[in-house]
């Protein structure tokens, strides 16, 4: 196991190197000069040249890329050109918000998607199967921004059950001192029930919005995997031996159908960790996605480079954990 993990980590190095090169190249192909954006169009050429020299933008691109790599090795992601805040501080502040939202969204997807997929497979070509198929197509096709606005209009504006945006209400936030940056965990550590309720209420709508597409995908993948497993000989043998149907479904069929499901869960969770720009924008969620998007608009190279590299590392590590989990689900898999 240790040797396998070591080999996988070594294999990740070329991938990460390629990501850094791709991000650096594409970002510098975007029209616009950060120095001009910072100083404004009325800046003199001398002022622009001085700022470019200060930011290192006047150096050749290969030298800028090597400097960028050297800083990454030292865990120095640079400083934002626009705000002047170190990138690592921004990530430390914003990543807990994205992680918390991603975990809530994937929990919604797993809690609803897998049971729906199992039910659709067991009730193949029946009403439950048809409804799950239609629901999955609607979930994948529905624009996230439209669904988010509908949920806000229904539950926040009309019914006034849930808050429309933000991570915490203003009244509660005045007396709140974060410990870890994960608000749910902080509320539990402080034994603050009122804070926990407020944070969870703010989390419900964006989690439902963000979890819709993973939910639909999980339901379809679970259904397909279950149908394949239910047609195997050992399932017929278990039924012939008189094993209760629920144990045939849950113990024999579902366990052997989980490999593709776990793969999809890992991929979807890694994607969510990249930050959902639309969801975070609609609900004013201060996460990684909206921050990187603002950096792209402002031509803030260090923000985009540092943010994308951090998200990429998170994604590949999630995939590594998924690969390791295969052995726990199916002992027949060899490393």
Helices and strands as residue ranges (DSSP letters): H 2-29, H 34-39, H 45-55, H 61-73, H 87-122, H 127-141, H 144-151, I 152-158, H 170-174, H 183-189, H 193-230, H 233-240, H 245-247, I 248-254, H 255-256, H 258-273, H 277-282, H 288-297, H 301-329
